[in-house]
Amino acid sequence: MTADEVFASREEVGRRIIANIQDYGTPDGKKEFAERPYNDLSSMKYPFTGANYLRVLASGEQDPRWYKLTDTKRFGFRVRPGAETIELESWKHLEKGIQQATGKLEKYVNARYVMDLPPKEPFLLDHGENMDKAVRLLRFAENPAKQQDFVYPKGKEDLFYRLANASRSLMAEEVGEEEARKSLVPPLAAYLAFKTVGLSMDYEKNPLFSEGQLEQLEGERGARNLFHAMGKASSILSRLRTAELTLFDGYAHEGQGEYFKDLRVTLFYSEAAELTGKGVHNEHQLREESAVRQRNFYAPGVYKQEAAYELLTAMLRVDKERWEGNLGRHDSFGRTKISVENGNFQLNEAVINLGRLEFGNQPTAIRGLGRRLPMEAKKELEDEEGMRLHLFRYDCTLEENSEAVQTRQKELQKYLVECEATRLSLYAEERKYLRGHEDLQEEMGRYAPTYLYFYDGMESLTEEHVKNNLMEIHQSTMPFQNARVDSPEGKSIGELSEDGIIVESKWPLRTEKGRPVYTEKELEDYKNLDRFSIAYREEGQPFTAEMPIVRGDRAMEKFIGHKLEDAALSMIENHPQSYEVGVKMEFRYDDKPFYSIRYTEGSGELNRRLPVGMPHLEDPQEDRKFQEAVHTWAKFHNENRLDACTLLYSKSWVPVIERREKKKLALAKTKGQTNDNMQKVAEQKAAGMGR
């Protein structure tokens, strides 16, 4: 979708918002939003900004929680039939200019249409803490305006207009005093600030815009002016909130000062609930787990000295743990924005996707950081053609454009030298620090379950697929002591030769010269898997009789095979009933039953009852061993990132069940046997099956 097409879709939304402003003095309309709308599946509850904020307001929905429609299916939420949706903008390549950017409209649904949601946390409007948050924004907003002595605002009205005036001063630095005075941006920035921190305002008594400003909302350009102003207002608020974190002492967390004296890390936000403790639906569980493991959560702010290093170690740990928990699948909710400073070196506002091993599979935080710091600079330096296109200017000569590329290359090369010097300096401090923190070193040193391959030497790395996908080359086998090659249960298993190398990859490699490596932990997992067995019977055999038993690897294959057949057959509409077979499964651990299920294969019942993973044992310690063994088995039966992992860890959607429920309801209606309760039960059953 082109930019012009997205812009054209704004017209109706803009007219609706302008009508609200003219009639009620506020973009919200008659029923003002108490809380600023946010995406409830982002794990950080970020508010919609600019154009998307206006699109959400135009919907008139009062519940602030919104969900991308595709995410509701992904996370297994049920959406009520006939739910109304809105379209929000998503852009790519904005850095290349608006005419080269591409946009699309994605459907979102309000929480009131989403079933089975946990209760919403109570929201306190105009609370004292909300006022304090707004005042902190005002302190920074007035600081560049050369307000010498800060005076605490007399009330909400004073606070609102001072925020608008301070925003006007910030804007005047770029566009001039006259344009800033006429602009719609300053009052919108104050309006967004109030909405974000949770303060209300009587906009009918205190109009948002003057008569002169309202004239800008009239005519053909009215909607365009409104969208443009809201985007600028969002940028000002984002600037204030970012600067607030970096400058105010109340957000600083300092260590004891013995180590890492020049290190400073600013955490702007993180979507990883394991790092911040602010999960959308699992916060209580996270806190219980962290209490057991004695781990800390990290709020946005500035971390100095040892506190900064501890934050980096936590990020490294979460990066590897999220990878392990997702079996290497990309997680969309791990984005974490930080900046790193050490002496004169500075990495500004890097976004790291925790759970994608962007820190690498490293045993210490500084080694992980040393891998991540130069990542973007190396990519840009290697893509010379892309750099030329990005820096090219039509108003410059070919020689000037060429000089711009050479200047940029020198800047990147200098930056990479500074990165390496910073890494070596911090690494020396880290080694000293960890001598007194062996527990921290042990916790960081646990490797994520990546794919390892043994090669006789560097000369063996000739396969193109391997070279394009390798993550790390280990010249020594020391990090993987007691590891074995080939099959974990075959006779050809052998030790690693010290003369060879180990190649590490995030994904399975199609290699002829490399042999798979099984770590000591994975070999132990395979032993624990032998404690697991399944007893089963199919229709035609008495369920009371002794059932056939399969164990370990064969038990997992049996379970995955039945789950695949159950899901695949249920996908075939109107399949013959003779294809459906009654099955009874009994799951055992150490030959003791812990879960059983009787179902009809092809009905989708197995996938509905066990949509994700395996049943759990009652003993937490034994269950952890069992689940880790299942995890390892799935990882090594995961060709092309499909098969075992997909069936074991992804919820299966079985549509035939929904169709059956609808048919039952339609049949009952024709016979005049329906009532409200019957319809309600049928709709709930149809919506929930297979998720």
C-alpha positions as CSV (number, residue, x, y, z in Angstrom):
1,M,0.0,0.0,0.0
2,T,1.4,3.4,-1.0
3,A,1.7,6.3,1.4
4,D,-0.9,8.3,-0.6
5,E,-3.4,5.4,-0.1
6,V,-2.8,5.4,3.7
7,F,-3.1,9.2,3.9
8,A,-6.4,9.1,1.9
9,S,-7.9,6.7,4.6
10,R,-7.3,9.4,7.2
11,E,-9.9,11.8,5.8
12,E,-13.0,10.3,7.4
13,V,-11.2,9.7,10.8
14,G,-10.0,13.3,10.8
15,R,-13.4,14.7,10.1
16,R,-14.9,12.7,13.0
17,I,-12.2,14.0,15.4
18,I,-12.6,17.6,14.2
19,A,-16.3,17.3,14.8
20,N,-15.6,16.2,18.4
21,I,-13.3,19.2,18.9
22,Q,-15.8,21.6,17.6
23,D,-18.7,20.2,19.6
24,Y,-17.1,19.2,22.9
25,G,-13.7,20.9,22.9
26,T,-11.7,17.6,23.0
27,P,-10.7,14.9,20.4
28,D,-12.4,12.3,22.7
29,G,-15.9,13.5,22.0
30,K,-18.8,13.5,24.5
31,K,-17.5,10.6,26.6
32,E,-13.9,11.5,27.4
33,F,-11.4,8.6,27.7
34,A,-10.2,8.3,31.3
35,E,-7.1,6.3,30.3
36,R,-5.0,6.5,27.2
37,P,-5.5,3.6,24.8
38,Y,-2.7,1.0,24.5
39,N,-1.8,-2.3,22.8
40,D,-2.5,-4.9,25.5
41,L,-0.4,-7.6,23.9
42,S,2.9,-5.6,23.7
43,S,3.8,-6.5,27.3
44,M,4.7,-2.9,27.9
45,K,1.3,-1.4,27.2
46,Y,2.6,1.4,25.0
47,P,0.1,4.1,24.1
48,F,-0.8,4.6,20.4
49,T,0.8,7.7,19.0
50,G,0.1,10.2,16.3
51,A,-2.2,9.0,13.6
52,N,-3.0,5.7,15.3
53,Y,-4.1,7.6,18.4
54,L,-6.6,9.6,16.4
55,R,-7.8,6.4,14.7
56,V,-8.5,4.8,18.1
57,L,-10.3,7.9,19.4
58,A,-12.5,7.9,16.4
59,S,-13.8,4.5,17.3
60,G,-15.5,5.8,20.5
61,E,-14.6,2.7,22.5
62,Q,-14.1,3.3,26.2
63,D,-12.0,0.3,27.1
64,P,-8.4,1.4,26.6
65,R,-7.1,-2.1,25.8
66,W,-6.7,-3.0,22.1
67,Y,-5.5,-6.2,20.3
68,K,-4.2,-6.8,16.9
69,L,-6.7,-9.2,15.3
70,T,-4.0,-11.6,14.1
71,D,-2.5,-11.6,17.6
72,T,-5.8,-12.7,19.2
73,K,-5.6,-15.9,17.1
74,R,-2.0,-16.4,17.8
75,F,-2.4,-16.2,21.6
76,G,-5.6,-18.2,21.6
77,F,-8.1,-15.4,22.6
78,R,-11.7,-15.8,21.4
79,V,-13.3,-12.8,19.6
80,R,-17.0,-12.4,19.8
81,P,-18.9,-13.0,16.5
82,G,-19.7,-9.7,14.7
83,A,-16.9,-7.8,16.5
84,E,-16.2,-4.3,15.1
85,T,-12.6,-3.6,14.1
86,I,-10.6,-0.5,13.3
87,E,-7.6,-0.2,11.0
88,L,-4.3,1.2,12.4
89,E,-1.2,2.2,10.4
90,S,2.0,0.3,10.1
91,W,5.0,1.8,8.2
92,K,8.3,0.6,6.7
93,H,11.3,2.4,5.4
94,L,10.3,5.8,6.8
95,E,14.0,6.6,7.0
96,K,14.1,6.8,3.2
97,G,11.5,9.5,3.0
98,I,7.7,9.4,3.0
99,Q,7.5,8.9,-0.8
100,Q,9.7,5.8,-0.6
101,A,8.0,4.5,2.5
102,T,5.4,1.7,2.4
103,G,2.4,1.5,4.7
104,K,-0.3,-0.9,5.5
105,L,-3.5,-0.9,7.6
106,E,-3.8,-3.7,10.2
107,K,-7.1,-4.6,12.0
108,Y,-7.4,-4.1,15.7
109,V,-10.2,-5.1,18.0
110,N,-11.3,-3.6,21.3
111,A,-11.1,-5.6,24.6
112,R,-14.9,-5.5,25.0
113,Y,-15.1,-7.9,22.0
114,V,-12.4,-10.3,23.3
115,M,-13.5,-13.2,25.5
116,D,-11.8,-14.8,28.5
117,L,-9.6,-11.8,29.3
118,P,-8.3,-11.4,32.9
119,P,-9.9,-8.6,34.8
120,K,-8.4,-5.2,34.1
121,E,-6.3,-3.5,36.8
122,P,-8.1,-0.6,38.4
123,F,-7.1,2.8,37.0
124,L,-6.8,5.8,39.3
125,L,-7.6,9.1,37.5
126,D,-6.1,12.3,39.0
127,H,-4.1,10.4,41.6
128,G,-1.3,12.2,43.4
129,E,1.3,10.1,41.8
130,N,-0.2,11.0,38.4
131,M,0.3,14.6,39.2
132,D,3.9,14.0,40.2
133,K,4.6,12.3,36.8
134,A,3.3,15.3,34.9
135,V,5.3,17.7,37.1
136,R,8.5,15.8,36.3
137,L,7.7,16.2,32.6
138,L,7.1,19.9,33.1
139,R,10.5,20.3,35.0
140,F,12.4,19.1,31.9
141,A,10.1,20.9,29.4
142,E,10.8,24.3,31.2
143,N,14.5,23.7,31.6
144,P,15.4,24.4,28.0
145,A,13.1,27.4,28.1
146,K,15.5,28.8,30.7
147,Q,13.1,28.7,33.6
148,Q,15.6,29.5,36.3
149,D,13.7,28.6,39.5
150,F,11.1,25.9,39.1
151,V,7.7,26.7,40.7
152,Y,5.4,23.9,41.5
153,P,2.1,24.4,39.5
154,K,-0.9,25.7,41.5
155,G,-3.3,23.2,40.0
156,K,-4.1,21.1,37.0
157,E,-5.1,24.1,34.8
158,D,-1.8,25.8,35.6
159,L,0.1,22.6,34.9
160,F,-1.7,22.1,31.5
161,Y,-1.0,25.6,30.2
162,R,2.6,25.6,31.4
163,L,3.1,22.3,29.6
164,A,1.6,23.8,26.4
165,N,3.8,26.9,26.7
166,A,6.9,24.9,27.3
167,S,6.1,22.7,24.3
168,R,5.6,25.9,22.3
169,S,9.1,27.1,23.3
170,L,10.7,23.8,22.4
171,M,8.9,23.9,19.0
172,A,10.0,27.6,18.4
173,E,13.7,26.5,18.5
174,E,13.0,24.7,15.2
175,V,10.3,26.6,13.4
176,G,10.3,30.1,14.9
177,E,8.2,31.9,17.5
178,E,5.4,33.0,15.2
179,E,4.7,29.6,13.6
180,A,4.9,27.9,17.0
181,R,2.4,30.4,18.5
182,K,-0.2,29.6,15.7
183,S,0.5,25.8,15.7
184,L,-1.9,23.1,17.0
185,V,1.0,21.1,18.3
186,P,1.7,22.7,21.8
187,P,-1.9,22.3,23.2
188,L,-2.0,18.7,21.7
189,A,1.3,17.9,23.4
190,A,-0.1,19.0,26.8
191,Y,-3.3,17.1,26.0
192,L,-1.3,13.9,25.3
193,A,0.9,14.4,28.4
194,F,-2.3,14.6,30.6
195,K,-3.7,11.5,28.9
196,T,-0.5,9.5,29.3
197,V,0.0,10.2,33.1
198,G,-3.7,9.9,33.9
199,L,-4.9,13.5,34.6
200,S,-8.3,14.9,33.4
201,M,-9.2,18.3,32.2
202,D,-12.5,20.2,31.6
203,Y,-12.0,21.1,27.9
204,E,-15.4,22.7,27.5
205,K,-14.4,25.1,30.2
206,N,-10.8,25.4,29.1
207,P,-10.9,24.9,25.2
208,L,-8.0,23.0,23.7
209,F,-7.7,25.4,20.8
210,S,-8.3,29.1,20.2
211,E,-10.6,30.4,17.4
212,G,-7.6,31.1,15.2
213,Q,-6.3,27.5,15.7
214,L,-9.7,26.0,15.0
215,E,-9.7,27.7,11.6
216,Q,-6.8,25.4,10.6
217,L,-9.2,22.4,11.0
218,E,-11.6,23.7,8.5
219,G,-11.7,23.1,4.7
220,E,-10.0,20.3,2.7
221,R,-6.7,20.5,4.6
222,G,-8.3,20.3,8.1
223,A,-7.9,16.6,8.6
224,R,-4.3,16.7,7.2
225,N,-3.4,19.5,9.5
226,L,-4.8,17.6,12.5
227,F,-2.9,14.4,11.7
228,H,0.3,16.3,11.1
229,A,0.0,18.2,14.4
230,M,-0.8,15.1,16.4
231,G,2.3,13.4,15.0
232,K,4.5,16.4,16.1
233,A,2.9,16.5,19.5
234,S,3.7,12.7,20.0
235,S,7.3,13.4,19.1
236,I,7.5,16.2,21.6
237,L,6.1,14.0,24.4
238,S,8.4,11.2,23.5
239,R,11.3,13.6,23.6
240,L,10.3,14.8,27.1
241,R,9.8,11.3,28.5
242,T,13.1,10.0,27.1
243,A,15.0,13.0,28.5
244,E,13.3,12.6,31.8
245,L,14.9,9.2,32.2
246,T,18.4,10.4,31.5
247,L,18.5,13.6,33.5
248,F,16.6,13.1,36.8
249,D,18.3,11.7,39.8
250,G,15.1,10.0,40.9
251,Y,15.5,7.5,38.0
252,A,19.2,6.7,38.6
253,H,20.3,3.5,40.2
254,E,23.9,3.5,41.3
255,G,26.2,0.7,42.4
256,Q,28.8,0.8,45.1
257,G,31.4,2.4,42.9
258,E,34.2,-0.1,43.1
259,Y,33.9,-1.4,39.6
260,F,32.7,-0.1,36.2
261,K,33.0,3.5,37.4
262,D,32.6,4.9,33.8
263,L,29.8,2.6,32.8
264,R,26.3,4.0,32.4
265,V,23.3,2.2,30.9
266,T,19.9,3.8,30.3
267,L,16.9,1.5,30.0
268,F,14.2,3.3,28.1
269,Y,11.7,0.4,27.9
270,S,11.5,-3.4,27.5
271,E,8.8,-5.7,26.3
272,A,10.4,-8.6,28.1
273,A,8.3,-9.2,31.2
274,E,11.1,-11.3,32.7
275,L,13.3,-8.2,32.8
276,T,10.8,-5.6,34.0
277,G,8.3,-7.8,35.9
278,K,5.5,-6.0,34.1
279,G,3.8,-8.9,32.1
280,V,0.3,-8.4,30.8
281,H,-1.2,-11.6,32.0
282,N,1.5,-13.5,34.0
283,E,3.0,-10.9,36.3
284,H,2.1,-12.8,39.5
285,Q,3.7,-16.0,38.2
286,L,6.8,-14.1,37.1
287,R,7.2,-12.6,40.6
288,E,6.8,-16.0,42.2
289,E,9.5,-17.5,39.9
290,S,11.8,-14.6,40.5
291,A,11.4,-14.8,44.2
292,V,12.5,-18.4,44.1
293,R,15.5,-17.6,41.9
294,Q,16.2,-14.4,43.9
295,R,16.2,-12.2,40.8
296,N,15.5,-8.5,40.5
297,F,13.3,-6.6,38.1
298,Y,14.5,-3.5,36.3
299,A,12.4,-0.4,35.9
300,P,13.1,2.2,33.1
301,G,15.8,4.6,34.2
302,V,19.6,5.2,34.4
303,Y,21.9,2.5,35.8
304,K,25.4,3.4,36.8
305,Q,28.5,1.4,37.8
306,E,27.8,-2.1,39.2
307,A,24.0,-1.5,38.8
308,A,24.6,-1.0,35.1
309,Y,26.6,-4.2,34.8
310,E,23.9,-6.1,36.7
311,L,21.3,-4.9,34.2
312,L,23.4,-6.1,31.3
313,T,23.8,-9.5,32.9
314,A,20.1,-9.7,33.4
315,M,19.6,-8.9,29.7
316,L,22.0,-11.6,28.7
317,R,20.3,-14.1,30.9
318,V,16.8,-13.2,29.6
319,D,18.1,-13.3,26.0
320,K,19.2,-16.9,26.4
321,E,16.3,-18.0,28.5
322,R,13.7,-16.6,26.1
323,W,15.5,-18.4,23.2
324,E,15.4,-21.6,25.2
325,G,11.8,-21.3,26.2
326,N,10.7,-20.6,22.6
327,L,12.9,-23.3,21.0
328,G,14.5,-20.6,18.8
329,R,11.3,-19.3,17.4
330,H,11.2,-15.5,17.0
331,D,9.4,-13.8,19.8
332,S,7.8,-10.5,18.9
333,F,7.7,-9.2,22.4
334,G,11.3,-8.9,23.5
335,R,12.2,-5.5,22.1
336,T,14.4,-3.6,24.6
337,K,15.8,-0.1,24.1
338,I,19.0,0.9,25.8
339,S,21.9,3.3,25.5
340,V,25.4,2.4,26.7
341,E,28.1,4.9,27.8
342,N,31.6,4.2,29.0
343,G,33.9,7.2,29.3
344,N,33.8,9.0,25.9
345,F,32.2,6.1,24.1
346,Q,28.5,6.1,23.6
347,L,26.0,3.8,21.9
348,N,22.8,5.8,21.4
349,E,19.4,4.2,21.7
350,A,20.0,0.6,20.5
351,V,16.9,-1.7,20.2
352,I,17.8,-5.2,21.1
353,N,15.4,-8.1,20.6
354,L,15.8,-10.2,23.7
355,G,15.1,-13.8,22.9
356,R,16.8,-13.7,19.5
357,L,20.3,-14.2,20.8
358,E,21.5,-10.8,19.6
359,F,23.9,-10.9,22.5
360,G,25.2,-14.1,21.1
361,N,25.4,-17.3,23.2
362,Q,28.1,-15.8,25.4
363,P,29.2,-16.8,28.9
364,T,29.6,-13.2,30.2
365,A,27.7,-9.9,29.7
366,I,30.6,-7.9,28.3
367,R,31.4,-10.6,25.7
368,G,27.7,-10.5,24.7
369,L,27.8,-6.7,24.6
370,G,31.0,-6.7,22.6
371,R,29.1,-8.9,20.0
372,R,26.1,-6.6,19.9
373,L,27.7,-3.1,20.0
374,P,29.3,-3.2,16.5
375,M,26.5,-5.2,14.9
376,E,24.7,-2.4,13.0
377,A,27.9,-0.5,12.2
378,K,29.3,-3.7,10.5
379,K,26.2,-4.3,8.5
380,E,26.2,-0.7,7.2
381,L,30.0,-0.8,6.4
382,E,29.6,-4.1,4.5
383,D,26.7,-2.7,2.4
384,E,28.5,-0.1,0.4
385,E,25.9,0.1,-2.3
386,G,23.1,0.6,0.3
387,M,25.2,3.4,1.9
388,R,25.6,5.1,-1.5
389,L,21.8,5.1,-2.1
390,H,21.1,6.3,1.4
391,L,23.6,9.2,1.3
392,F,23.0,10.2,-2.3
393,R,21.7,13.8,-2.9
394,Y,20.6,15.2,-6.2
395,D,21.8,18.7,-5.3
396,C,25.4,17.4,-5.0
397,T,28.0,16.5,-7.6
398,L,29.2,12.9,-8.1
399,E,32.5,13.8,-6.3
400,E,30.6,15.3,-3.3
401,N,28.4,12.2,-3.1
402,S,31.5,10.0,-3.2
403,E,33.2,12.0,-0.5
404,A,30.1,11.6,1.7
405,V,30.4,7.8,1.4
406,Q,34.1,7.9,2.2
407,T,33.5,10.1,5.2
408,R,30.8,7.8,6.5
409,Q,33.0,4.8,6.0
410,K,35.8,6.5,8.1
411,E,33.3,7.3,10.8
412,L,32.1,3.7,11.0
413,Q,35.7,2.4,11.1
414,K,36.6,4.8,13.9
415,Y,33.4,3.7,15.8
416,L,34.4,0.0,15.4
417,V,37.8,0.8,16.8
418,E,36.2,2.6,19.8
419,C,33.9,-0.4,20.2
420,E,36.8,-2.8,20.5
421,A,38.7,-0.6,22.9
422,T,35.6,-0.2,25.1
423,R,35.0,-4.0,25.0
424,L,38.6,-4.8,26.1
425,S,38.5,-2.2,28.9
426,L,35.2,-3.4,30.2
427,Y,36.2,-7.1,29.8
428,A,39.3,-6.5,32.0
429,E,37.0,-5.0,34.7
430,E,34.5,-7.8,34.3
431,R,37.1,-10.5,35.0
432,K,38.1,-8.8,38.2
433,Y,34.5,-8.3,39.3
434,L,33.5,-11.9,38.7
435,R,36.2,-13.3,40.9
436,G,34.1,-12.4,43.8
437,H,30.8,-13.3,42.2
438,E,31.0,-16.9,41.2
439,D,27.3,-17.4,41.4
440,L,26.7,-14.7,38.9
441,Q,29.3,-16.1,36.6
442,E,27.7,-19.6,36.8
443,E,24.3,-18.2,36.0
444,M,25.5,-16.2,33.0
445,G,27.6,-19.1,31.7
446,R,24.7,-21.4,31.0
447,Y,24.5,-21.8,27.2
448,A,21.3,-21.5,25.3
449,P,20.3,-24.7,23.3
450,T,21.6,-23.8,19.9
451,Y,22.7,-26.3,17.2
452,L,26.4,-27.5,17.4
453,Y,28.4,-29.2,14.7
454,F,31.8,-30.7,14.9
455,Y,34.3,-30.2,12.1
456,D,37.8,-31.5,11.7
457,G,39.2,-28.0,11.1
458,M,38.6,-24.6,9.5
459,E,39.4,-26.0,6.1
460,S,36.2,-28.1,6.3
461,L,34.0,-25.0,6.4
462,T,33.4,-24.9,2.6
463,E,29.6,-25.4,2.5
464,E,27.9,-22.1,1.5
465,H,24.8,-22.8,3.7
466,V,27.0,-23.3,6.7
467,K,29.0,-20.1,6.2
468,N,25.9,-18.1,5.8
469,N,24.2,-19.3,9.0
470,L,27.0,-19.9,11.5
471,M,26.8,-17.8,14.6
472,E,30.1,-18.6,16.3
473,I,33.2,-20.7,15.7
474,H,34.7,-22.3,18.8
475,Q,38.3,-23.0,18.2
476,S,38.4,-25.1,21.4
477,T,36.0,-27.8,22.6
478,M,36.5,-26.7,26.2
479,P,33.1,-24.9,26.5
480,F,31.4,-28.2,25.7
481,Q,33.2,-30.7,27.9
482,N,31.9,-34.3,27.9
483,A,29.9,-33.5,24.7
484,R,29.5,-36.3,22.2
485,V,29.0,-36.5,18.4
486,D,26.6,-38.4,16.2
487,S,23.5,-40.0,17.8
488,P,22.8,-39.6,21.5
489,E,21.7,-43.2,21.6
490,G,23.7,-44.8,18.7
491,K,26.7,-47.0,18.9
492,S,28.9,-44.6,16.9
493,I,28.9,-41.9,19.5
494,G,32.4,-40.6,20.3
495,E,34.3,-37.8,22.1
496,L,35.3,-34.5,20.6
497,S,38.8,-34.3,19.2
498,E,40.8,-31.4,20.5
499,D,42.1,-30.8,17.0
500,G,38.7,-29.9,15.6
501,I,36.3,-26.9,15.9
502,I,32.7,-26.5,16.9
503,V,30.4,-24.4,14.8
504,E,27.4,-22.9,16.5
505,S,24.2,-22.0,14.6
506,K,20.7,-20.7,15.6
507,W,19.1,-23.1,13.1
508,P,19.7,-26.7,11.9
509,L,22.3,-26.8,9.2
510,R,22.2,-29.0,6.1
511,T,25.8,-30.1,6.3
512,E,27.7,-33.1,5.0
513,K,31.1,-32.5,6.6
514,G,29.9,-31.5,10.1
515,R,28.5,-34.0,12.7
516,P,25.9,-33.0,15.3
517,V,27.2,-32.3,18.8
518,Y,25.1,-33.3,21.9
519,T,26.1,-31.4,25.0
520,E,26.4,-33.1,28.4
521,K,23.1,-31.5,29.5
522,E,21.3,-32.8,26.3
523,L,22.6,-36.3,26.9
524,E,21.3,-36.2,30.4
525,D,17.9,-35.0,29.0
526,Y,17.8,-38.0,26.7
527,K,18.4,-40.3,29.7
528,N,15.5,-38.6,31.6
529,L,13.3,-39.1,28.5
530,D,13.6,-42.9,29.0
531,R,11.6,-42.4,32.2
532,F,8.6,-41.3,30.2
533,S,6.3,-43.8,28.6
534,I,2.8,-43.9,27.0
535,A,0.4,-46.8,27.2
536,Y,-2.3,-46.7,24.5
537,R,-5.2,-48.6,23.0
538,E,-7.1,-48.0,19.7
539,E,-10.7,-48.8,19.0
540,G,-11.5,-52.5,18.6
541,Q,-9.3,-53.5,21.5
542,P,-10.7,-53.5,25.1
543,F,-9.6,-50.5,27.0
544,T,-9.5,-52.5,30.2
545,A,-6.9,-54.8,28.9
546,E,-3.1,-54.2,29.4
547,M,-2.2,-51.6,26.9
548,P,0.9,-51.6,24.6
549,I,3.7,-49.4,26.0
550,V,6.2,-47.3,24.2
551,R,9.0,-45.5,26.0
552,G,11.3,-42.5,25.6
553,D,12.0,-41.4,22.0
554,R,9.3,-43.8,20.6
555,A,6.7,-42.4,23.1
556,M,7.3,-38.9,21.9
557,E,7.0,-40.0,18.3
558,K,3.7,-41.8,19.1
559,F,2.3,-38.7,20.8
560,I,3.3,-36.3,18.0
561,G,2.0,-38.8,15.4
562,H,-1.4,-39.0,17.0
563,K,-1.6,-35.3,17.5
564,L,-0.7,-34.7,13.8
565,E,-3.3,-37.2,12.6
566,D,-6.0,-35.7,15.0
567,A,-5.3,-32.2,13.7
568,A,-4.9,-33.1,10.0
569,L,-8.1,-35.3,9.8
570,S,-10.2,-32.6,11.6
571,M,-9.1,-30.1,8.9
572,I,-10.8,-32.3,6.2
573,E,-14.4,-31.2,6.1
574,N,-17.1,-33.9,5.8
575,H,-14.5,-36.7,6.1
576,P,-15.9,-40.2,6.5
577,Q,-16.7,-41.1,10.1
578,S,-15.1,-44.5,9.5
579,Y,-11.7,-42.6,9.5
580,E,-12.3,-41.6,13.1
581,V,-10.8,-44.0,15.6
582,G,-11.3,-44.1,19.4
583,V,-8.0,-43.8,21.3
584,K,-7.0,-44.0,24.9
585,M,-3.6,-42.7,26.1
586,E,-2.1,-43.0,29.5
587,F,1.0,-40.9,30.2
588,R,3.5,-42.4,32.7
589,Y,6.7,-41.3,34.4
590,D,8.8,-44.0,36.1
591,D,5.9,-46.3,35.1
592,K,3.5,-44.3,37.3
593,P,0.5,-42.8,35.5
594,F,0.1,-39.1,35.8
595,Y,-2.3,-38.2,33.0
596,S,-4.8,-40.0,30.7
597,I,-7.1,-39.0,27.9
598,R,-9.7,-40.8,25.8
599,Y,-10.7,-39.2,22.5
600,T,-11.9,-39.8,19.0
601,E,-9.0,-39.3,16.5
602,G,-10.1,-36.7,13.9
603,S,-12.4,-34.8,16.3
604,G,-9.7,-32.4,17.3
605,E,-10.2,-33.4,21.0
606,L,-6.5,-34.3,21.6
607,N,-5.4,-30.9,20.3
608,R,-8.0,-29.1,22.3
609,R,-7.2,-30.9,25.5
610,L,-3.4,-30.7,25.0
611,P,-2.9,-27.6,22.8
612,V,0.7,-26.8,23.9
613,G,3.4,-29.0,25.2
614,M,3.1,-32.1,27.4
615,P,1.0,-32.7,30.6
616,H,2.8,-31.7,33.8
617,L,3.9,-33.8,36.8
618,E,2.9,-32.9,40.3
619,D,6.5,-32.8,41.7
620,P,8.0,-29.5,40.4
621,Q,11.5,-30.7,40.3
622,E,10.7,-33.9,38.5
623,D,8.4,-32.0,36.1
624,R,11.3,-29.6,35.2
625,K,13.5,-32.6,34.3
626,F,10.7,-34.1,32.3
627,Q,9.9,-30.9,30.4
628,E,13.5,-30.2,29.7
629,A,13.9,-33.7,28.3
630,V,10.8,-33.1,26.0
631,H,12.3,-29.8,25.0
632,T,15.6,-31.3,24.0
633,W,13.9,-34.1,22.0
634,A,11.7,-31.5,20.1
635,K,14.8,-29.5,19.3
636,F,16.5,-32.4,17.6
637,H,13.4,-33.4,15.8
638,N,12.8,-30.0,14.3
639,E,13.8,-30.2,10.7
640,N,13.5,-26.8,9.0
641,R,11.9,-25.4,12.2
642,L,8.8,-27.5,11.7
643,D,7.5,-30.9,12.7
644,A,8.0,-31.6,16.4
645,C,8.3,-28.1,17.6
646,T,5.3,-26.8,15.7
647,L,3.1,-29.6,16.8
648,L,4.3,-29.6,20.4
649,Y,4.6,-25.9,21.1
650,S,2.1,-24.2,18.8
651,K,-1.7,-24.2,19.5
652,S,-3.5,-26.1,16.8
653,W,-6.7,-24.7,15.2
654,V,-9.3,-27.3,14.5
655,P,-12.0,-25.7,12.4
656,V,-14.1,-28.7,11.9
657,I,-15.3,-28.5,15.5
658,E,-16.6,-25.0,14.9
659,R,-18.4,-26.2,11.8
660,R,-20.0,-29.1,13.7
661,E,-21.3,-26.8,16.5
662,K,-22.8,-24.5,13.9
663,K,-24.4,-27.4,12.1
664,K,-25.9,-28.7,15.4
665,L,-27.3,-25.2,16.2
666,A,-28.7,-24.8,12.7
667,L,-30.3,-28.3,12.9
668,A,-31.8,-27.5,16.3
669,K,-33.2,-24.2,14.9
670,T,-35.0,-26.0,12.1
671,K,-36.7,-28.3,14.6
672,G,-37.7,-25.3,16.8
673,Q,-35.7,-26.7,19.8
674,T,-33.4,-23.7,20.4
675,N,-33.3,-21.3,23.3
676,D,-31.0,-18.5,24.4
677,N,-29.0,-20.7,26.7
678,M,-28.5,-23.4,24.0
679,Q,-27.2,-20.8,21.5
680,K,-24.9,-19.3,24.1
681,V,-23.3,-22.7,24.9
682,A,-22.9,-23.6,21.3
683,E,-21.2,-20.3,20.4
684,Q,-18.8,-20.5,23.3
685,K,-18.0,-24.1,22.5
686,A,-17.4,-23.3,18.8
687,A,-15.2,-20.3,19.6
688,G,-13.0,-22.1,22.1
689,M,-12.4,-25.5,20.5
690,G,-8.9,-26.1,19.2
691,R,-7.4,-23.0,20.8
